Amino acid sequence: MTFDELIAKVRGIVEGFDVTGRDFLAVQVNISGNDGGVFYVEVKDGKINVEPYEYNDRDCAITMNMKDFNKFIDGKLDPVVAFTMRKLKVEGEVGKALEFSKLLKRK
């Protein structure tokens, strides 16, 4: 999977989510490795944005490799297990990273 395909996949996952009334959330996702890159997911004003840029005023940043992040968003890798196994690194508010993982599980 390419980085652009990953962004499209995340956009597809969050498309149509009702985030009305949810608090602001800004998470930068750093995908490590040769096939990596940076993007962010932002919940603001009742909308979710997924953009291929750094987010300087973020709540947290998470770092994973492409393979593990795909498992994470497919629900095959629990975020707590990933964090414990050092497959997921969090910089900033860990609680916001958990909120982000719960957001992705909503369907």
N, CA, C and O atoms as CSV, one atom per row, in Angstrom:
chain,resi,resn,atom,element,x,y,z
A,1,MET,N,N,0.849,-1.176,0.000
A,1,MET,CA,C,0.000,0.000,0.000
A,1,MET,C,C,0.896,1.240,0.000
A,1,MET,O,O,1.883,1.309,0.732
A,2,THR,N,N,0.536,2.206,-0.825
A,2,THR,CA,C,1.277,3.456,-0.852
A,2,THR,C,C,0.753,4.388,0.233
A,2,THR,O,O,-0.307,4.156,0.813
A,3,PHE,N,N,1.509,5.436,0.492
A,3,PHE,CA,C,1.096,6.409,1.492
A,3,PHE,C,C,-0.203,7.090,1.065
A,3,PHE,O,O,-1.087,7.301,1.895
A,4,ASP,N,N,-0.331,7.436,-0.212
A,4,ASP,CA,C,-1.557,8.074,-0.707
A,4,ASP,C,C,-2.759,7.138,-0.566
A,4,ASP,O,O,-3.859,7.593,-0.253
A,5,GLU,N,N,-2.565,5.858,-0.790
A,5,GLU,CA,C,-3.647,4.886,-0.613
A,5,GLU,C,C,-4.053,4.798,0.854
A,5,GLU,O,O,-5.231,4.629,1.169
A,6,LEU,N,N,-3.077,4.911,1.746
A,6,LEU,CA,C,-3.371,4.884,3.177
A,6,LEU,C,C,-4.241,6.076,3.570
A,6,LEU,O,O,-5.217,5.918,4.303
A,7,ILE,N,N,-3.894,7.263,3.087
A,7,ILE,CA,C,-4.694,8.449,3.393
A,7,ILE,C,C,-6.118,8.266,2.867
A,7,ILE,O,O,-7.083,8.596,3.556
A,8,ALA,N,N,-6.248,7.743,1.650
A,8,ALA,CA,C,-7.577,7.494,1.082
A,8,ALA,C,C,-8.350,6.494,1.940
A,8,ALA,O,O,-9.558,6.642,2.126
A,9,LYS,N,N,-7.666,5.483,2.459
A,9,LYS,CA,C,-8.314,4.479,3.310
A,9,LYS,C,C,-8.818,5.113,4.603
A,9,LYS,O,O,-9.943,4.844,5.026
A,10,VAL,N,N,-7.995,5.953,5.235
A,10,VAL,CA,C,-8.404,6.615,6.478
A,10,VAL,C,C,-9.578,7.549,6.197
A,10,VAL,O,O,-10.529,7.600,6.976
A,11,ARG,N,N,-9.518,8.283,5.095
A,11,ARG,CA,C,-10.643,9.160,4.736
A,11,ARG,C,C,-11.920,8.340,4.550
A,11,ARG,O,O,-12.998,8.766,4.965
A,12,GLY,N,N,-11.805,7.180,3.936
A,12,GLY,CA,C,-12.966,6.308,3.751
A,12,GLY,C,C,-13.530,5.802,5.063
A,12,GLY,O,O,-14.744,5.671,5.215
A,13,ILE,N,N,-12.653,5.520,6.008
A,13,ILE,CA,C,-13.096,5.037,7.323
A,13,ILE,C,C,-13.890,6.106,8.049
A,13,ILE,O,O,-14.932,5.808,8.633
A,14,VAL,N,N,-13.418,7.351,8.025
A,14,VAL,CA,C,-14.065,8.403,8.805
A,14,VAL,C,C,-15.211,9.092,8.063
A,14,VAL,O,O,-15.974,9.848,8.663
A,15,GLU,N,N,-15.329,8.835,6.779
A,15,GLU,CA,C,-16.381,9.472,5.995
A,15,GLU,C,C,-17.757,9.123,6.554
A,15,GLU,O,O,-18.073,7.954,6.780
A,16,GLY,N,N,-18.538,10.118,6.765
A,16,GLY,CA,C,-19.897,9.903,7.245
A,16,GLY,C,C,-20.033,9.768,8.748
A,16,GLY,O,O,-21.148,9.636,9.252
A,17,PHE,N,N,-18.918,9.798,9.484
A,17,PHE,CA,C,-19.013,9.750,10.947
A,17,PHE,C,C,-19.692,11.022,11.433
A,17,PHE,O,O,-19.398,12.115,10.947
A,18,ASP,N,N,-20.586,10.879,12.378
A,18,ASP,CA,C,-21.229,12.039,12.987
A,18,ASP,C,C,-20.403,12.433,14.207
A,18,ASP,O,O,-20.403,11.733,15.220
A,19,VAL,N,N,-19.709,13.542,14.104
A,19,VAL,CA,C,-18.890,14.005,15.218
A,19,VAL,C,C,-19.450,15.295,15.810
A,19,VAL,O,O,-18.741,16.050,16.476
A,20,THR,N,N,-20.718,15.530,15.558
A,20,THR,CA,C,-21.386,16.692,16.124
A,20,THR,C,C,-21.301,16.622,17.649
A,20,THR,O,O,-21.617,15.598,18.254
A,21,GLY,N,N,-20.879,17.699,18.243
A,21,GLY,CA,C,-20.795,17.751,19.696
A,21,GLY,C,C,-19.530,17.149,20.283
A,21,GLY,O,O,-19.330,17.207,21.496
A,22,ARG,N,N,-18.684,16.579,19.462
A,22,ARG,CA,C,-17.413,16.030,19.972
A,22,ARG,C,C,-16.422,17.150,20.189
A,22,ARG,O,O,-16.433,18.157,19.481
A,23,ASP,N,N,-15.579,16.966,21.160
A,23,ASP,CA,C,-14.536,17.939,21.447
A,23,ASP,C,C,-13.504,17.962,20.325
A,23,ASP,O,O,-13.377,17.013,19.551
A,24,PHE,N,N,-12.780,19.056,20.261
A,24,PHE,CA,C,-11.686,19.210,19.307
A,24,PHE,C,C,-10.665,18.102,19.524
A,24,PHE,O,O,-10.345,17.752,20.659
A,25,LEU,N,N,-10.161,17.558,18.429
A,25,LEU,CA,C,-9.127,16.526,18.481
A,25,LEU,C,C,-8.232,16.698,17.268
A,25,LEU,O,O,-8.719,16.767,16.140
A,26,ALA,N,N,-6.938,16.767,17.489
A,26,ALA,CA,C,-5.979,16.875,16.389
A,26,ALA,C,C,-4.838,15.904,16.640
A,26,ALA,O,O,-4.079,16.052,17.598
A,27,VAL,N,N,-4.729,14.911,15.769
A,27,VAL,CA,C,-3.708,13.880,15.908
A,27,VAL,C,C,-2.873,13.835,14.629
A,27,VAL,O,O,-3.402,13.689,13.527
A,28,GLN,N,N,-1.585,13.962,14.798
A,28,GLN,CA,C,-0.680,13.791,13.670
A,28,GLN,C,C,-0.245,12.339,13.643
A,28,GLN,O,O,0.109,11.768,14.675
A,29,VAL,N,N,-0.271,11.746,12.466
A,29,VAL,CA,C,0.136,10.352,12.295
A,29,VAL,C,C,1.429,10.335,11.491
A,29,VAL,O,O,1.477,10.816,10.359
A,30,ASN,N,N,2.465,9.780,12.085
A,30,ASN,CA,C,3.759,9.634,11.424
A,30,ASN,C,C,3.920,8.170,11.041
A,30,ASN,O,O,3.983,7.298,11.908
A,31,ILE,N,N,3.986,7.907,9.755
A,31,ILE,CA,C,4.213,6.543,9.278
A,31,ILE,C,C,5.704,6.424,8.979
A,31,ILE,O,O,6.229,7.109,8.101
A,32,SER,N,N,6.370,5.557,9.711
A,32,SER,CA,C,7.817,5.405,9.566
A,32,SER,C,C,8.153,4.429,8.446
A,32,SER,O,O,7.304,3.654,8.004
A,33,GLY,N,N,9.390,4.478,7.999
A,33,GLY,CA,C,9.865,3.565,6.972
A,33,GLY,C,C,9.886,4.193,5.588
A,33,GLY,O,O,9.500,5.347,5.401
A,34,ASN,N,N,10.344,3.411,4.627
A,34,ASN,CA,C,10.486,3.892,3.248
A,34,ASN,C,C,9.160,4.284,2.624
A,34,ASN,O,O,9.119,5.177,1.778
A,35,ASP,N,N,8.074,3.635,3.023
A,35,ASP,CA,C,6.754,3.896,2.450
A,35,ASP,C,C,5.950,4.866,3.310
A,35,ASP,O,O,4.726,4.937,3.193
A,36,GLY,N,N,6.635,5.609,4.171
A,36,GLY,CA,C,5.972,6.446,5.157
A,36,GLY,C,C,5.709,7.871,4.730
A,36,GLY,O,O,5.927,8.260,3.583
A,37,GLY,N,N,5.235,8.632,5.692
A,37,GLY,CA,C,4.906,10.036,5.500
A,37,GLY,C,C,4.182,10.540,6.725
A,37,GLY,O,O,4.128,9.863,7.752
A,38,VAL,N,N,3.625,11.735,6.613
A,38,VAL,CA,C,2.941,12.378,7.729
A,38,VAL,C,C,1.570,12.849,7.265
A,38,VAL,O,O,1.429,13.402,6.174
A,39,PHE,N,N,0.557,12.625,8.106
A,39,PHE,CA,C,-0.758,13.200,7.866
A,39,PHE,C,C,-1.413,13.470,9.206
A,39,PHE,O,O,-0.915,13.052,10.251
A,40,TYR,N,N,-2.540,14.177,9.164
A,40,TYR,CA,C,-3.245,14.437,10.411
A,40,TYR,C,C,-4.726,14.159,10.268
A,40,TYR,O,O,-5.291,14.191,9.175
A,41,VAL,N,N,-5.333,13.886,11.408
A,41,VAL,CA,C,-6.775,13.722,11.513
A,41,VAL,C,C,-7.235,14.754,12.536
A,41,VAL,O,O,-6.735,14.805,13.660
A,42,GLU,N,N,-8.198,15.573,12.123
A,42,GLU,CA,C,-8.686,16.646,12.984
A,42,GLU,C,C,-10.203,16.571,13.078
A,42,GLU,O,O,-10.895,16.455,12.066
A,43,VAL,N,N,-10.709,16.638,14.301
A,43,VAL,CA,C,-12.143,16.773,14.542
A,43,VAL,C,C,-12.353,18.197,15.022
A,43,VAL,O,O,-11.836,18.604,16.063
A,44,LYS,N,N,-13.133,18.956,14.233
A,44,LYS,CA,C,-13.325,20.371,14.559
A,44,LYS,C,C,-14.634,20.848,13.948
A,44,LYS,O,O,-14.916,20.590,12.777
A,45,ASP,N,N,-15.414,21.533,14.738
A,45,ASP,CA,C,-16.668,22.122,14.266
A,45,ASP,C,C,-17.595,21.100,13.609
A,45,ASP,O,O,-18.234,21.391,12.598
A,46,GLY,N,N,-17.662,19.908,14.187
A,46,GLY,CA,C,-18.571,18.876,13.684
A,46,GLY,C,C,-18.121,18.193,12.406
A,46,GLY,O,O,-18.921,17.512,11.764
A,47,LYS,N,N,-16.853,18.355,12.015
A,47,LYS,CA,C,-16.324,17.724,10.801
A,47,LYS,C,C,-15.016,17.015,11.104
A,47,LYS,O,O,-14.314,17.352,12.058
A,48,ILE,N,N,-14.702,16.030,10.276
A,48,ILE,CA,C,-13.418,15.340,10.368
A,48,ILE,C,C,-12.627,15.664,9.109
A,48,ILE,O,O,-13.126,15.529,7.991
A,49,ASN,N,N,-11.399,16.089,9.308
A,49,ASN,CA,C,-10.496,16.352,8.193
A,49,ASN,C,C,-9.313,15.408,8.272
A,49,ASN,O,O,-8.770,15.168,9.351
A,50,VAL,N,N,-8.916,14.875,7.131
A,50,VAL,CA,C,-7.723,14.050,7.019
A,50,VAL,C,C,-6.884,14.681,5.918
A,50,VAL,O,O,-7.299,14.713,4.759
A,51,GLU,N,N,-5.708,15.181,6.273
A,51,GLU,CA,C,-4.875,15.899,5.319
A,51,GLU,C,C,-3.418,15.453,5.421
A,51,GLU,O,O,-2.935,15.137,6.509
A,52,PRO,N,N,-2.719,15.429,4.283
A,52,PRO,CA,C,-1.328,14.964,4.264
A,52,PRO,C,C,-0.319,16.044,4.642
A,52,PRO,O,O,0.568,16.376,3.856
A,53,TYR,N,N,-0.459,16.580,5.831
A,53,TYR,CA,C,0.433,17.630,6.306
A,53,TYR,C,C,0.746,17.410,7.775
A,53,TYR,O,O,0.059,16.657,8.465
A,54,GLU,N,N,1.799,18.082,8.248
A,54,GLU,CA,C,2.072,18.103,9.686
A,54,GLU,C,C,1.064,19.025,10.355
A,54,GLU,O,O,0.548,19.955,9.736
A,55,TYR,N,N,0.791,18.757,11.621
A,55,TYR,CA,C,-0.138,19.585,12.396
A,55,TYR,C,C,0.635,20.074,13.610
A,55,TYR,O,O,0.833,19.333,14.572
A,56,ASN,N,N,1.065,21.313,13.558
A,56,ASN,CA,C,1.952,21.845,14.600
A,56,ASN,C,C,1.271,22.045,15.943
A,56,ASN,O,O,1.926,21.929,16.978
A,57,ASP,N,N,-0.017,22.341,15.961
A,57,ASP,CA,C,-0.735,22.615,17.204
A,57,ASP,C,C,-1.594,21.423,17.600
A,57,ASP,O,O,-2.755,21.587,17.977
A,58,ARG,N,N,-1.038,20.248,17.517
A,58,ARG,CA,C,-1.767,18.994,17.735
A,58,ARG,C,C,-1.875,18.641,19.211
A,58,ARG,O,O,-1.145,19.149,20.062
A,59,ASP,N,N,-2.838,17.730,19.475
A,59,ASP,CA,C,-2.958,17.172,20.824
A,59,ASP,C,C,-1.885,16.120,21.067
A,59,ASP,O,O,-1.317,16.029,22.155
A,60,CYS,N,N,-1.620,15.329,20.033
A,60,CYS,CA,C,-0.603,14.293,20.139
A,60,CYS,C,C,-0.154,13.880,18.743
A,60,CYS,O,O,-0.789,14.204,17.740
A,61,ALA,N,N,0.938,13.168,18.713
A,61,ALA,CA,C,1.426,12.567,17.471
A,61,ALA,C,C,1.663,11.092,17.750
A,61,ALA,O,O,2.212,10.722,18.788
A,62,ILE,N,N,1.245,10.262,16.816
A,62,ILE,CA,C,1.519,8.837,16.956
A,62,ILE,C,C,2.445,8.422,15.813
A,62,ILE,O,O,2.385,8.975,14.714
A,63,THR,N,N,3.288,7.456,16.088
A,63,THR,CA,C,4.227,6.951,15.092
A,63,THR,C,C,4.117,5.436,15.033
A,63,THR,O,O,4.196,4.748,16.051
A,64,MET,N,N,3.933,4.935,13.820
A,64,MET,CA,C,3.864,3.492,13.568
A,64,MET,C,C,4.417,3.242,12.176
A,64,MET,O,O,4.542,4.167,11.374
A,65,ASN,N,N,4.748,1.985,11.892
A,65,ASN,CA,C,5.104,1.667,10.515
A,65,ASN,C,C,3.822,1.361,9.733
A,65,ASN,O,O,2.757,1.185,10.325
A,66,MET,N,N,3.928,1.299,8.434
A,66,MET,CA,C,2.760,1.135,7.561
A,66,MET,C,C,1.997,-0.154,7.874
A,66,MET,O,O,0.770,-0.143,7.971
A,67,LYS,N,N,2.706,-1.238,8.028
A,67,LYS,CA,C,2.068,-2.539,8.277
A,67,LYS,C,C,1.267,-2.526,9.579
A,67,LYS,O,O,0.116,-2.962,9.608
A,68,ASP,N,N,1.873,-2.028,10.645
A,68,ASP,CA,C,1.191,-2.002,11.942
A,68,ASP,C,C,0.036,-1.006,11.950
A,68,ASP,O,O,-0.996,-1.271,12.566
A,69,PHE,N,N,0.190,0.140,11.276
A,69,PHE,CA,C,-0.904,1.107,11.240
A,69,PHE,C,C,-2.108,0.526,10.498
A,69,PHE,O,O,-3.250,0.749,10.899
A,70,ASN,N,N,-1.858,-0.211,9.427
A,70,ASN,CA,C,-2.964,-0.861,8.717
A,70,ASN,C,C,-3.677,-1.861,9.615
A,70,ASN,O,O,-4.906,-1.928,9.615
A,71,LYS,N,N,-2.923,-2.633,10.375
A,71,LYS,CA,C,-3.542,-3.559,11.329
A,71,LYS,C,C,-4.355,-2.790,12.367
A,71,LYS,O,O,-5.452,-3.206,12.739
A,72,PHE,N,N,-3.817,-1.682,12.824
A,72,PHE,CA,C,-4.474,-0.830,13.816
A,72,PHE,C,C,-5.816,-0.320,13.294
A,72,PHE,O,O,-6.827,-0.436,13.986
A,73,ILE,N,N,-5.842,0.244,12.085
A,73,ILE,CA,C,-7.099,0.799,11.574
A,73,ILE,C,C,-8.063,-0.282,11.105
A,73,ILE,O,O,-9.261,-0.030,10.976
A,74,ASP,N,N,-7.552,-1.484,10.850
A,74,ASP,CA,C,-8.431,-2.606,10.495
A,74,ASP,C,C,-8.976,-3.316,11.728
A,74,ASP,O,O,-9.775,-4.245,11.609
A,75,GLY,N,N,-8.542,-2.878,12.925
A,75,GLY,CA,C,-9.018,-3.487,14.161
A,75,GLY,C,C,-8.306,-4.774,14.521
A,75,GLY,O,O,-8.774,-5.519,15.383
A,76,LYS,N,N,-7.181,-5.050,13.876
A,76,LYS,CA,C,-6.438,-6.286,14.132
A,76,LYS,C,C,-5.270,-6.091,15.091
A,76,LYS,O,O,-4.596,-7.053,15.459
A,77,LEU,N,N,-5.032,-4.845,15.494
A,77,LEU,CA,C,-3.967,-4.545,16.446
A,77,LEU,C,C,-4.527,-3.558,17.466
A,77,LEU,O,O,-4.805,-2.404,17.138
A,78,ASP,N,N,-4.687,-4.013,18.688
A,78,ASP,CA,C,-5.197,-3.185,19.771
A,78,ASP,C,C,-4.179,-2.086,20.086
A,78,ASP,O,O,-2.985,-2.365,20.189
A,79,PRO,N,N,-4.639,-0.844,20.239
A,79,PRO,CA,C,-3.690,0.244,20.491
A,79,PRO,C,C,-2.910,0.098,21.794
A,79,PRO,O,O,-1.744,0.487,21.852
A,80,VAL,N,N,-3.518,-0.446,22.826
A,80,VAL,CA,C,-2.819,-0.633,24.101
A,80,VAL,C,C,-1.726,-1.686,23.947
A,80,VAL,O,O,-0.617,-1.517,24.452
A,81,VAL,N,N,-2.044,-2.769,23.249
A,81,VAL,CA,C,-1.048,-3.825,22.984
A,81,VAL,C,C,0.079,-3.259,22.129
A,81,VAL,O,O,1.253,-3.511,22.399
A,82,ALA,N,N,-0.278,-2.489,21.094
A,82,ALA,CA,C,0.724,-1.892,20.216
A,82,ALA,C,C,1.648,-0.964,20.998
A,82,ALA,O,O,2.860,-0.963,20.780
A,83,PHE,N,N,1.079,-0.176,21.904
A,83,PHE,CA,C,1.877,0.731,22.728
A,83,PHE,C,C,2.810,-0.058,23.641
A,83,PHE,O,O,3.987,0.274,23.780
A,84,THR,N,N,2.270,-1.106,24.260
A,84,THR,CA,C,3.067,-1.939,25.169
A,84,THR,C,C,4.208,-2.630,24.434
A,84,THR,O,O,5.306,-2.773,24.972
A,85,MET,N,N,3.943,-3.059,23.198
A,85,MET,CA,C,4.959,-3.759,22.399
A,85,MET,C,C,5.876,-2.791,21.641
A,85,MET,O,O,6.731,-3.208,20.860
A,86,ARG,N,N,5.682,-1.511,21.886
A,86,ARG,CA,C,6.475,-0.451,21.247
A,86,ARG,C,C,6.307,-0.399,19.730
A,86,ARG,O,O,7.200,0.049,19.010
A,87,LYS,N,N,5.162,-0.859,19.258
A,87,LYS,CA,C,4.814,-0.730,17.847
A,87,LYS,C,C,4.110,0.601,17.598
A,87,LYS,O,O,3.961,1.037,16.456
A,88,LEU,N,N,3.684,1.229,18.677
A,88,LEU,CA,C,2.998,2.520,18.640
A,88,LEU,C,C,3.689,3.444,19.623
A,88,LEU,O,O,3.783,3.151,20.815
A,89,LYS,N,N,4.173,4.570,19.102
A,89,LYS,CA,C,4.794,5.570,19.957
A,89,LYS,C,C,3.881,6.788,19.994
A,89,LYS,O,O,3.322,7.188,18.973
A,90,VAL,N,N,3.738,7.370,21.174
A,90,VAL,CA,C,2.869,8.532,21.348
A,90,VAL,C,C,3.688,9.683,21.910
A,90,VAL,O,O,4.404,9.534,22.900
A,91,GLU,N,N,3.568,10.829,21.258
A,91,GLU,CA,C,4.179,12.054,21.753
A,91,GLU,C,C,3.033,13.009,22.057
A,91,GLU,O,O,2.241,13.333,21.172
A,92,GLY,N,N,2.943,13.459,23.294
A,92,GLY,CA,C,1.842,14.340,23.681
A,92,GLY,C,C,0.868,13.607,24.585
A,92,GLY,O,O,1.260,12.737,25.363
A,93,GLU,N,N,-0.395,13.964,24.476
A,93,GLU,CA,C,-1.424,13.430,25.364
A,93,GLU,C,C,-1.835,12.005,24.966
A,93,GLU,O,O,-2.451,11.799,23.921
A,94,VAL,N,N,-1.492,11.042,25.801
A,94,VAL,CA,C,-1.820,9.644,25.529
A,94,VAL,C,C,-3.340,9.443,25.495
A,94,VAL,O,O,-3.841,8.641,24.708
A,95,GLY,N,N,-4.062,10.161,26.337
A,95,GLY,CA,C,-5.525,10.074,26.355
A,95,GLY,C,C,-6.135,10.457,25.020
A,95,GLY,O,O,-7.133,9.869,24.603
A,96,LYS,N,N,-5.544,11.441,24.343
A,96,LYS,CA,C,-6.034,11.861,23.024
A,96,LYS,C,C,-5.737,10.791,21.980
A,96,LYS,O,O,-6.512,10.610,21.041
A,97,ALA,N,N,-4.628,10.085,22.135
A,97,ALA,CA,C,-4.320,8.981,21.225
A,97,ALA,C,C,-5.350,7.857,21.391
A,97,ALA,O,O,-5.761,7.242,20.407
A,98,LEU,N,N,-5.763,7.592,22.627
A,98,LEU,CA,C,-6.801,6.585,22.862
A,98,LEU,C,C,-8.145,7.046,22.301
A,98,LEU,O,O,-8.893,6.244,21.742
A,99,GLU,N,N,-8.450,8.322,22.447
A,99,GLU,CA,C,-9.675,8.877,21.878
A,99,GLU,C,C,-9.663,8.719,20.350
A,99,GLU,O,O,-10.685,8.397,19.745
A,100,PHE,N,N,-8.514,8.946,19.747
A,100,PHE,CA,C,-8.337,8.777,18.299
A,100,PHE,C,C,-8.598,7.330,17.890
A,100,PHE,O,O,-9.270,7.078,16.890
A,101,SER,N,N,-8.068,6.379,18.662
A,101,SER,CA,C,-8.276,4.968,18.318
A,101,SER,C,C,-9.745,4.583,18.429
A,101,SER,O,O,-10.237,3.787,17.629
A,102,LYS,N,N,-10.448,5.137,19.411
A,102,LYS,CA,C,-11.882,4.871,19.553
A,102,LYS,C,C,-12.665,5.500,18.412
A,102,LYS,O,O,-13.651,4.930,17.946
A,103,LEU,N,N,-12.235,6.668,17.961
A,103,LEU,CA,C,-12.881,7.339,16.838
A,103,LEU,C,C,-12.826,6.465,15.586
A,103,LEU,O,O,-13.812,6.345,14.859
A,104,LEU,N,N,-11.665,5.856,15.342
A,104,LEU,CA,C,-11.508,5.023,14.151
A,104,LEU,C,C,-12.325,3.734,14.215
A,104,LEU,O,O,-12.643,3.153,13.178
A,105,LYS,N,N,-12.666,3.284,15.418
A,105,LYS,CA,C,-13.441,2.053,15.573
A,105,LYS,C,C,-14.942,2.265,15.388
A,105,LYS,O,O,-15.692,1.302,15.230
A,106,ARG,N,N,-15.381,3.531,15.409
A,106,ARG,CA,C,-16.828,3.813,15.260
A,106,ARG,C,C,-17.278,3.504,13.842
A,106,ARG,O,O,-16.647,3.913,12.867
A,107,LYS,N,N,-18.370,2.780,13.749
A,107,LYS,CA,C,-18.913,2.471,12.418
A,107,LYS,C,C,-20.397,2.486,12.486
A,107,LYS,O,O,-21.064,2.251,11.478
